[in-house]
Structures are given as structure tokens and as C-alpha cells.
Amino acid sequence: MSLDVPPALLEQAERGEVDEKDFVDCVRSSLPFAWEMISSLVAQLKVDGGEFADNQTPPPDEKARGQLLRALASDAIRGALERHFGVRLAFQNCHRVAVFPLDSSVEERLARFTSVRGQLLNQSPTLRDC
């Protein structure tokens, strides 16, 4: 299971109305490694500025790697995180997460990061089984 869904949130979903703030809280508590990585990158982007902030350090273990993959592979989770933090998320390999501001001036850099070329250049034999 990718999220530990509280009964009250499940009841909201069964009724058809889900408060995104409650969903984001569920993500925060269910995927703490992914939450911390993304929130720290958002803070880094705000402090340092620039076109983006990214992580290049592999997760410490498979549990952490799984959290990151679940957060970024789910359209619902990823979209909620982007709206919550006010950023665009980009993802390469098993750990390289980047946050980009919602600013059209970084579109070219985002396109390079998410391109086929960018993906190939980010490969490493040490990451083969990540």
C-alpha cells in the first residue's frame, strides 16, 4: 500500500468529496522521506533562487526509495504536491528529483532536464539496479 489512509479520509473519498489539504496531510505522514526531500528542495529553491533545485544523492535504503517512487509515479500524489508547494516536479532515475518554479522563464531548462538526452546523460552504472 502506498498511503496509510485514515478512516476519515477514506470516508470523504467514499462520499465523493476529498479535501486536498487532507490528502496532502496523508501523503506527508505516509511518505515522510519523499515529503522531506521535496520540501527541502523547495526551501533550497526559495533561498538560492535559480532555475531549479535538485537532489543527486540516492536514498539511504529501499524503503526511502520506494516512498520517492510512489510519490512521483502517482499522478494524484505528484499533482497534489506540485499544487501544495507551488512548483513543478521533475524526476530522473531512482532519486534525482528536481523542483522548478512555476515561471515560464524556466521552461527551456525544464525541457532539457526532462528530455531524452537529459535522461541518458544522467545514467550511471552504479544506479543500474536502483
Steps between C-alpha positions, in 0.01 A plus 500: 500500500642836410303717746382447856150640451321609818139377527364856484679565170374173357147602603548832316602311187203265529266803519668649193646809667869500587668802650841524333652636822400176673644300212830692522511432876455130423789514253720683752443238769508198266808594298724695740825450306348624175329788681823608666700482178249704303441756775875548549548552125219756499670682790834485318343647187346785701828579675741453209271607217600388154324286246463188714621304803571129481612201702780278374549284809344152486251416777657329804301178461231323299219623725596861430545428127153341492345807660659726243390280211141480632478876546624582152341213308147583614340778298269584793779519758740682272235751395394565859863556602556740209190700594584497871856623453432716193768333286544264209662167584731314265648155556790295363633160602409374845588811694567812297208723580496862391266784586442781254315823571169562327662752272505491123861624501620151608304304238809447284702369797214273605475365144875423499477328839208281391628430149617165369851648480480617862390155610783328314762739633381432856567125475767327701597131535481543878130584469411205278307312770355795685 
